[in-house]
Amino acid sequence: MTVRLLEHWSAPQHAGRPLACLATTFTFDADFFAQDCLSRFLSLSTGTGDGDRISTIASLLEEEDRLAETQVTVLADRSTRTQKRNLRWDLLPVAVPGDGLLHAKAALLLWERHCRVLLGSANLTAAGYRQQVEFGLALDLDKHCQVPRTVFIELHDELRNLVDLAPGPSQLGPKARALATLALFRQRVEAADLPAWPAAGIHIALASARPGVNPLDRHEAVWRGGKPLRATLLSPFWDDGTPAPGIDAVRRLLTGRPAQERQLTILADISPFTGKVQGPPSLIDQNAPVSGYARPDKERRTLHAKLVLLESDTWVAAMVGSSNMTRYGLGLHPGAHRELNMWIGCELNSAEGKALRALAAKGDPIVSDAQEWETPADEDEATGHQLPHGFIDCLLHLQPEPAATLTLDPTTLPASWRILDPAGHPLYDSATCSASVQPQVRVPLAPGTPLPAYLLVRWHIDGQEVESTWTANIDDRGALPPPSELREIPVHALLAALASTRPLPVAVEQELRKLERAAEAGADTGLDPLTRYNKAYLMQRVRQSSLALTRLQERLARPASNLDAVRWRLHGALGPLTLAESLVRTSEEQMVNGEKHFMLAELALTIAAVDWSAVRNVDERGEIRREVTAVLEQIREQTQRLPSSQDPTLDQYVRDAMEEALAKCGH
């Protein structure tokens, strides 16, 4: 059955909240990934407005809140050009040794109560998921899963190897976050009730590729009975030569008897746009019949799927994944790519066997003289000017001041180069360090501006200046401030949203629309002098604030999937520090006398009332205590900057509450 690839990114029923995602790709579209894949994985809702400022704020709040609680990493080949993105998720550029490419396409999706593995031929681009014919499979790690544990362990190990190829230290920052996701996946695999050996029926085996490792060899792990007699190949890219190394490697697998029944068939794509055969004309000279690929539907889509189908009279096995039928895709070249594929084997005439054979749908025979040929742009080659390998890693920091730590390899840098921020402001260049290039340098970034998701690098080739992007990641996601739009939400809208039973983004939007309607009607949103002493109004205000603080305490006390989530809860748009800052900024006309002082004190006591020992692991309690204490100290500073409430009893209560809160947190 054909399923839209994007549907696999959505959580199954009762999966719980998203925890972590790690995906790999060759080419990458950050906007598509965020808006189509990530939004489904995070179960982001669409705003109720028409894209106006308020609905944008609500959508931003939901996205920031979900991302802060979820670990997201994308591994992409370092040749991919970087775009603007939310720095709450990591993009790790991977440099494959020997000038190979990261060509694998896989994803781990982990929710509270579910885990899913995606593997196939589609890059994380709109073309891969919407405009091309792709093959892939989804494996759900649930009680019905019959895939042997070894398949998932091998996938974990291969992904770990790819993460190790990414730049940066493994103990902190984006690489450490990727390794934490893999560790969580490994825990899920070990805890699952999985068979040690393949169950009767379908056999599955992972087939990776790299120099000297041919994924075709893994067919034996899923093969049963007599040796293969027939092979069908489907690929958008082929070796140009006779014999073609990739095709010849498959031919050598046909060792079944009788020998005269051995047959290899090539399926070539005929472009629905030009009507030309996609591939080198040498395909016709491979001593094998060539037919057109019969598309599964009438949509005009480019072929990007890859398939090796092996058959005997009783058994069938198919390899699907990222490997093209080339020496680079099958590990036959010293500069071969890093690939991930899956072999699936079963009885020829079973329902599953028929489904596998249907993937190799054969169209009309292709005759050389009767067809026009065109060789598509080679996917096995990166395009554009590639960032020189001397520019290794770019890590952003917010403390003590915004800066970027640049890791360089002086031996592989161009003779002349310069590094700029996305706005074109110079940061560092070869002239600055003409005496000697340090392997690591920290450069300041413009204060008061958003941290960049990439830097620009310019250098010279044949006398002309060229440019590429240098991917940047943040060292500490928890230090990222909320977007400026979220910091401008009025404190009473925040408190009312926290007190609401609706989801927080919906509640915030509702409160902002109330204020918008009041402003449009010309209503004064301040409190008139009589209202300040109206008991009914005061009681309503107290009840709402009390309920908001109770809900805030519940929010803070939830078990957190990572330390970044704890920091976001404390510092984020709906965190106590943001509430405190918003309270202090609020004009006196908006507040009841002494309300700021009282609310700051209650806010501190709310933080102290949380059982922080239950939020994260035992070994992280010390770090959490330091984070909480720092927030309480900042709230105390806020109260000390306020003028006296003119009520000595209230002022003393505030001082006592601050001391009590700090004491409870071990200060």
C-alpha positions in Angstrom: 0.0 0.0 0.0 1.3 3.5 -0.9 1.4 5.8 2.1 2.5 9.4 2.0 5.9 9.6 3.6 4.9 12.6 5.8 2.2 10.5 7.5 5.0 8.5 9.2 6.2 11.6 11.1 2.8 11.9 12.9 2.5 10.2 16.3 0.3 7.1 16.6 -2.5 7.2 19.0 -1.5 7.2 22.7 2.2 7.8 21.8 2.5 10.6 24.4 4.6 13.7 24.0 7.6 13.8 21.6 11.0 13.3 23.3 13.7 13.1 20.6 14.3 12.8 16.9 17.5 12.1 14.9 17.4 12.1 11.1 20.0 11.8 8.4 19.9 13.3 4.9 22.1 14.1 1.9 20.4 17.3 0.7 18.4 19.3 3.2 15.6 21.9 3.1 15.3 23.5 6.6 12.0 25.2 5.9 10.4 22.0 4.7 11.7 20.0 7.6 10.5 22.5 10.2 7.1 23.1 8.6 6.2 19.7 7.4 8.2 17.0 9.2 8.9 18.6 12.6 5.5 20.1 12.9 3.9 16.6 12.5 6.4 15.0 14.9 5.7 17.7 17.5 2.0 17.6 16.9 1.9 21.4 16.3 -1.6 22.8 15.7 -2.3 25.5 13.3 -3.3 29.0 14.6 -6.9 29.9 14.7 -6.2 33.3 13.2 -5.4 34.2 9.6 -1.7 34.6 10.1 -2.0 37.9 11.9 0.4 39.0 14.7 -1.6 37.2 17.5 -1.9 33.9 15.8 1.8 34.1 14.9 2.6 34.7 18.6 0.5 31.6 19.6 2.2 29.5 17.0 5.6 30.6 18.1 4.8 29.9 21.7 3.7 26.3 20.8 6.7 25.7 18.7 9.2 27.0 21.3 7.5 25.1 24.1 7.5 21.8 22.2 11.1 22.2 20.9 12.4 23.1 24.3 11.1 19.8 25.6 12.3 17.7 22.6 15.8 16.8 21.4 16.0 17.2 17.6 19.1 16.6 15.5 19.6 16.4 11.7 22.8 15.0 10.2 23.4 16.3 6.7 26.3 16.1 4.4 28.5 19.1 4.9 28.1 20.1 1.2 24.4 21.1 1.8 23.9 24.8 1.9 22.6 26.0 5.3 19.4 28.1 5.7 18.0 30.1 8.5 16.4 27.9 11.2 15.4 27.7 14.8 18.5 27.1 16.9 16.5 25.0 19.3 17.2 22.1 16.9 20.6 21.0 15.8 22.0 20.6 12.3 25.2 18.6 12.3 27.3 18.8 9.1 29.0 15.5 8.4 32.3 15.2 6.5 32.8 11.6 5.2 36.5 10.6 4.9 37.9 10.2 1.4 35.6 12.7 -0.2 32.6 10.5 0.1 29.1 11.8 1.0 26.7 11.3 3.8 24.0 9.8 1.6 21.9 7.8 4.1 18.2 8.7 4.7 16.9 7.5 8.0 15.1 8.9 11.0 14.5 7.9 14.7 11.3 9.2 16.1 10.8 8.8 19.9 7.7 9.6 21.9 7.0 8.9 25.5 5.3 5.6 24.7 6.4 4.8 21.2 9.4 4.6 18.9 9.5 4.5 15.1 12.3 4.0 12.6 12.1 5.4 9.0 14.5 4.4 6.3 14.4 4.9 2.6 15.5 6.9 -0.4 13.9 10.3 0.3 16.0 13.3 1.3 14.5 15.8 3.8 13.3 18.1 1.1 10.0 19.0 -0.5 11.2 17.2 -3.7 11.9 14.0 -1.8 8.6 13.9 0.0 6.3 15.5 -2.6 7.7 15.5 -6.1 9.6 12.2 -6.6 8.9 8.5 -6.6 10.5 7.2 -3.4 10.7 3.9 -1.6 10.9 3.6 2.2 9.7 1.6 5.1 8.6 2.4 8.7 9.3 0.1 11.6 7.3 0.6 14.8 8.9 -0.6 17.9 5.8 -1.8 19.7 4.3 -5.0 21.0 3.5 -6.3 17.5 7.1 -5.8 16.2 8.7 -9.0 15.0 11.9 -7.4 13.7 14.9 -9.0 15.4 16.6 -6.9 18.1 19.9 -7.1 16.2 18.5 -5.0 13.3 17.8 -2.0 15.6 21.2 -2.5 17.4 23.0 -2.4 14.1 21.1 0.7 13.1 22.0 2.4 16.4 25.7 1.5 15.8 25.7 2.9 12.2 24.0 6.1 13.3 26.5 6.4 16.2 29.3 6.1 13.7 27.8 8.9 11.6 27.4 11.2 14.7 31.1 10.5 15.4 32.0 11.9 12.0 30.4 15.2 12.9 32.6 18.0 14.3 32.8 19.1 17.9 33.2 17.5 21.3 31.1 14.5 22.4 30.8 15.7 26.0 28.7 18.9 25.4 26.8 20.8 22.8 25.0 19.5 19.7 27.0 16.3 19.4 26.3 15.3 23.0 22.6 15.9 22.4 22.7 13.6 19.4 24.4 10.9 21.4 21.8 11.3 24.1 19.1 10.6 21.6 20.9 7.5 20.4 21.3 6.4 24.0 17.5 6.8 24.5 16.9 4.8 21.4 19.2 2.0 22.6 17.4 1.9 25.9 14.1 1.5 24.1 15.5 -1.3 22.0 16.9 -3.2 25.0 13.6 -2.8 26.9 11.3 -3.9 24.0 10.1 -7.5 23.8 11.8 -8.3 20.5 12.7 -11.7 19.0 16.3 -12.7 18.9 15.9 -14.3 15.5 13.6 -13.6 12.5 10.1 -14.9 12.9 8.6 -17.2 10.3 7.5 -15.2 7.2 9.4 -11.9 6.7 13.1 -11.6 7.3 14.8 -8.2 7.6 18.4 -7.1 7.8 20.2 -3.7 7.8 22.6 -3.2 4.9 25.0 -0.3 5.2 27.5 0.9 2.7 30.9 2.5 2.9 34.3 1.9 1.3 34.9 -1.8 1.3 31.4 -2.6 2.7 28.9 -3.7 0.0 25.2 -3.7 1.0 24.5 -6.4 -1.5 26.4 -8.9 0.6 23.8 -8.6 3.3 21.2 -10.4 1.1 22.3 -13.7 2.6 20.9 -12.6 6.0 17.3 -12.7 4.6 17.7 -15.4 1.9 16.3 -18.9 2.2 16.4 -21.9 -0.2 18.1 -22.1 -3.6 20.4 -19.3 -4.7 19.1 -16.3 -6.7 18.2 -16.8 -10.3 16.8 -13.5 -11.3 17.6 -9.8 -10.4 15.8 -6.6 -11.3 17.5 -3.3 -10.7 15.9 0.2 -10.4 17.9 3.3 -9.9 17.8 7.0 -10.9 21.7 6.9 -11.3 24.0 4.4 -12.9 27.7 3.9 -13.6 28.6 4.9 -17.2 30.8 2.1 -18.5 30.8 -1.4 -19.8 30.6 -3.4 -17.7 29.1 -1.0 -15.1 30.6 -1.9 -11.7 27.2 -1.6 -9.8 25.3 -3.7 -12.3 28.1 -6.2 -12.4 28.2 -6.6 -8.6 24.5 -7.6 -8.7 25.1 -10.0 -11.6 27.6 -11.9 -9.5 24.8 -12.7 -6.9 23.0 -14.8 -9.5 24.4 -18.2 -8.7 21.2 -20.3 -8.8 20.8 -23.3 -11.0 20.1 -24.0 -13.8 22.6 -21.4 -15.0 20.7 -20.8 -18.2 17.7 -19.4 -16.2 19.8 -16.6 -14.7 18.6 -13.2 -15.8 19.3 -9.7 -14.8 16.8 -6.9 -15.9 17.4 -3.2 -15.8 14.5 -0.8 -15.1 15.3 2.7 -16.3 13.2 5.8 -15.8 11.6 7.5 -18.7 11.1 11.1 -17.7 7.4 12.2 -17.6 8.6 15.7 -18.6 10.9 15.1 -21.5 10.1 11.5 -22.6 13.8 10.6 -22.5 15.4 7.7 -20.9 17.2 8.8 -17.7 20.6 7.2 -17.7 23.8 6.7 -19.7 23.3 5.1 -23.1 25.8 2.4 -22.0 22.9 0.9 -20.0 21.8 -0.8 -23.2 25.3 -2.5 -23.5 25.2 -4.3 -20.1 24.2 -7.7 -21.6 20.8 -7.4 -19.9 17.3 -6.4 -21.1 16.4 -2.8 -20.3 12.8 -1.8 -19.8 11.0 1.4 -18.7 9.8 1.7 -15.1 6.1 1.5 -14.9 5.1 4.2 -12.4 2.5 3.3 -9.7 0.2 6.2 -10.6 -0.2 8.9 -13.3 1.4 11.7 -11.3 4.3 13.4 -13.1 7.1 12.7 -10.7 10.8 12.1 -11.1 12.2 8.7 -10.1 14.4 8.8 -7.0 13.7 5.3 -5.6 16.4 2.6 -5.6 15.7 -1.1 -5.6 17.5 -4.4 -6.0 15.1 -7.4 -6.3 16.4 -10.9 -6.2 14.2 -14.0 -7.0 14.4 -17.7 -7.1 11.5 -20.1 -7.8 10.5 -20.0 -4.1 12.0 -16.9 -2.5 12.2 -13.2 -3.1 14.3 -10.5 -1.4 14.4 -6.7 -2.0 16.9 -4.1 -0.9 15.5 -0.6 -0.5 17.2 2.5 0.8 19.7 5.1 -0.2 22.2 3.2 -2.4 22.2 4.0 -6.1 23.4 1.3 -8.5 26.8 2.9 -8.7 30.3 2.1 -7.4 29.9 5.0 -5.0 26.5 3.8 -3.7 27.5 0.2 -3.3 30.9 0.6 -1.4 32.9 -0.4 -4.5 35.1 2.8 -4.6 37.6 4.2 -2.1 35.5 7.4 -2.1 32.2 5.5 -1.6 29.4 7.2 0.3 27.8 6.3 3.6 24.5 4.6 2.9 21.7 2.8 4.8 19.5 0.2 3.2 17.2 -2.6 4.4 16.9 -6.1 2.9 13.5 -7.7 3.2 13.0 -11.4 2.3 10.0 -13.7 2.2 8.4 -16.5 0.2 7.9 -15.7 -3.5 4.1 -16.3 -3.6 3.2 -14.8 -0.2 1.3 -11.6 0.0 4.4 -9.8 1.1 6.4 -11.4 -1.7 3.9 -10.2 -4.3 4.1 -6.7 -2.7 7.9 -6.7 -3.1 7.8 -7.9 -6.7 5.2 -5.1 -7.4 7.9 -2.5 -6.6 9.8 -3.6 -9.7 6.9 -2.8 -12.1 8.2 -3.3 -15.6 7.1 -1.2 -18.6 7.8 -1.4 -22.3 11.2 -2.6 -23.5 13.7 0.1 -24.3 15.5 -0.1 -27.6 18.6 2.0 -28.1 17.9 3.4 -31.5 14.2 4.1 -30.8 14.8 6.1 -27.6 16.4 9.4 -26.7 18.7 9.3 -23.7 19.8 11.9 -21.2 22.1 11.5 -18.2 20.6 13.3 -15.2 22.8 15.4 -12.9 24.9 13.0 -10.9 23.5 12.8 -7.3 26.8 11.2 -6.3 28.5 14.6 -6.7 28.0 17.6 -4.4 27.0 20.8 -6.3 28.1 24.4 -5.8 31.3 25.7 -4.1 32.1 23.4 -1.1 33.2 24.8 2.2 36.9 24.0 2.5 37.6 21.4 5.1 39.7 23.8 7.1 36.5 25.3 8.4 35.7 22.6 10.9 33.1 23.7 13.5 31.2 26.8 14.5 29.7 26.8 18.0 27.6 29.7 19.4 27.5 31.0 23.0 25.3 33.4 24.8 27.3 33.7 28.0 29.0 35.8 29.1 28.4 37.7 25.8 27.2 36.5 22.3 30.1 34.9 20.6 31.1 32.1 18.2 33.9 29.6 18.8 35.5 28.8 15.4 37.5 25.6 15.0 39.9 25.7 12.1 42.5 23.4 10.5 45.3 25.8 9.4 46.8 23.1 7.1 43.7 22.9 4.9 42.6 26.5 4.8 42.6 28.5 1.5 45.4 31.1 1.2 43.0 34.0 1.6 39.6 33.9 3.3 37.1 35.9 5.4 34.2 35.0 7.7 31.1 37.2 8.0 27.7 37.0 9.7 24.6 36.6 7.5 24.2 40.4 7.3 27.7 40.7 5.8 29.5 42.1 8.9 33.1 40.9 9.0 34.0 38.6 12.0 37.4 37.1 11.2 39.7 36.8 8.2 43.1 35.5 7.0 44.6 38.9 7.2 43.8 39.2 10.9 45.8 36.1 11.7 48.5 36.5 9.0 51.3 35.4 11.4 49.7 32.1 12.4 46.2 30.7 12.4 45.0 29.4 15.8 43.1 26.1 15.7 40.4 27.7 17.8 39.3 31.3 18.1 36.4 33.0 19.8 34.9 36.0 17.9 32.2 38.3 19.3 28.8 38.6 17.6 26.7 41.7 17.4 24.8 42.2 20.7 21.1 42.6 20.6 20.6 40.7 17.4 19.4 37.1 17.0 22.1 34.4 16.9 22.9 33.3 13.3 22.1 29.8 12.2 25.1 30.0 9.9 28.1 32.2 9.0 29.3 33.1 5.5 32.7 32.1 4.3 34.3 33.7 1.3 37.6 32.7 -0.4 39.2 32.8 -3.8 39.3 30.2 -6.6 41.2 31.0 -9.8 41.2 34.7 -8.8 37.5 35.0 -8.2 35.8 35.2 -4.8 33.3 32.5 -4.0 31.0 31.9 -1.0 29.6 29.1 1.0 27.7 28.8 4.3 29.1 27.4 7.6 26.5 25.8 9.8 26.3 27.0 13.4 24.9 25.4 16.5 24.3 26.6 20.0 26.3 25.1 22.9 23.4 25.4 25.4 19.9 25.4 24.0 18.5 26.3 27.5 20.3 29.6 27.3 18.3 30.7 24.2 15.9 33.5 25.2 12.3 33.4 24.0 11.7 35.3 20.7 11.0 39.0 21.2 7.4 38.5 20.2 6.8 36.3 23.3 8.6 38.6 25.7 6.0 41.3 24.9 3.0 39.3 26.1 1.3 41.3 29.0 1.7 39.7 32.4 -2.1 39.5 33.0 -2.5 37.6 29.7 0.2 35.2 30.8 -1.4 34.6 34.2 -4.8 34.2 32.7 -3.4 31.7 30.2 -1.7 29.7 32.9 -4.9 29.7 34.9 -6.9 28.4 31.9 -7.7 24.7 31.4 -7.1 25.2 27.6 -3.7 24.4 26.0 -1.4 27.2 26.7 -0.9 28.5 23.2 -4.7 28.5 22.7 -5.2 30.3 26.0 -2.6 32.9 25.2 -4.2 33.6 21.9 -7.6 33.9 23.5 -6.3 36.4 26.1 -4.5 38.5 23.5 -7.6 38.7 21.3 -9.6 39.9 24.3 -7.1 42.7 24.7 -7.2 43.4 21.0 -11.0 43.7 21.0 -10.9 46.0 24.0 -8.3 48.2 22.3 -10.4 48.3 19.1 -13.4 49.4 21.2 -11.4 52.2 22.8 -11.7 50.7 26.3 -9.1 51.7 28.9 -7.3 48.6 30.0 -6.0 50.3 33.2 -7.6 50.0 36.6 -9.6 53.0 37.7 -9.1 54.0 41.4 -12.4 52.5 42.5 -11.7 49.1 41.0 -8.5 49.0 43.0 -10.5 48.6 46.1 -13.5 46.6 44.8 -13.5 43.5 46.9 -15.2 41.3 44.3 -12.7 42.3 41.7 -9.8 41.8 44.1 -11.0 38.3 45.0 -11.4 37.4 41.3 -7.8 38.6 40.7 -6.5 36.7 43.6 -8.2 33.5 42.5 -6.9 33.8 39.0 -3.3 34.5 40.2 -3.5 31.6 42.7 -4.7 29.2 40.1 -2.0 30.4 37.6 0.7 29.8 40.2 -0.6 26.3 41.0 -0.6 25.5 37.3 2.9 26.9 37.0 4.1 24.7 39.8 2.6 21.6 38.1 4.3 22.6 34.8 7.6 23.0 36.5 7.3 19.7 38.4 6.7 17.5 35.3 9.4 15.0 34.6 11.7 16.6 32.0 13.3 14.7 29.1 16.5 16.8 29.3 18.1 19.6 31.1 17.3 22.1 28.3 13.6 21.5 29.1 14.2 22.4 32.7 16.0 25.6 31.7 13.2 26.5 29.3 10.5 26.0 32.0 12.5 28.4 34.2 13.5 31.0 31.6 11.0 30.5 28.8 8.0 32.6 27.7 5.8 31.0 30.4 8.5 30.6 33.0 8.8 32.3 36.4 11.6 34.5 35.3 9.7 35.9 32.3 6.7 36.4 34.6 8.8 38.3 37.1 10.3 40.5 34.4 6.9 41.2 32.9 5.5 42.0 36.4 8.2 44.6 37.0 7.7 46.2 33.5 3.9 46.5 34.0 2.7 50.0 34.7 1.3 50.9 38.1 -2.0 51.7 36.5 -2.4 48.0 35.6 -1.8 46.7 39.1 -3.4 46.8 42.5 -1.3 48.5 45.2 1.4 46.2 46.4 0.5 43.5 43.8 3.9 43.4 42.2 5.7 42.8 45.5 3.2 40.1 46.6 3.2 38.3 43.2 7.0 38.2 43.1 7.1 36.7 46.6 4.5 34.1 45.7 6.4 33.3 42.5 9.5 32.6 44.5 7.6 30.3 46.9 6.0 28.5 43.9 9.4 27.7 42.5 10.6 26.5 46.0 7.5 24.3 46.4 8.5 22.1 43.4 10.0 18.7 44.1 13.0 19.3 41.8 14.5 15.9 42.7 11.7 14.2 40.7 12.1 16.3 37.6 15.4 14.7 36.3 18.0 12.1 37.1 19.7 11.9 40.4 23.1 12.8 38.9 21.7 16.1 37.5 20.1 17.4 40.8 23.1 19.6 41.6 22.9 21.3 38.3 19.2 21.8 38.5 19.6 23.2 42.1 22.1 25.8 40.7 19.7 26.8 37.9 16.8 27.2 40.3 18.8 29.2 42.8 20.1 31.5 40.1 16.5 32.2 39.0 15.4 32.9 42.6 18.3 35.3 43.0 17.2 37.2 39.9 13.7 37.4 41.2 15.0 38.7 44.6 17.0 41.4 42.7 13.7 42.3 40.9 12.0 42.9 44.3 14.9 44.9 45.6 14.7 47.2 42.7 11.1 48.0 43.3 10.2 51.0 45.5 8.6 50.3 48.9 5.0 49.1 48.8 4.3 51.6 51.6 3.2 48.7 53.7 5.9 47.6 56.1 4.2 44.3 56.8 4.0 43.4 53.1 7.6 44.5 52.5 8.7 42.2 55.4 6.6 39.3 54.0 8.4 39.7 50.7 11.8 39.6 52.3 10.9 36.5 54.4 9.4 34.7 51.4 12.6 35.3 49.4 14.8 33.9 52.2 12.5 30.9 52.7 12.5 30.1 49.0 16.3 30.3 48.7 16.6 28.2 51.9 14.4 25.5 50.6 16.5 25.2 47.5 19.7 24.7 49.6 21.0 28.3 49.3 
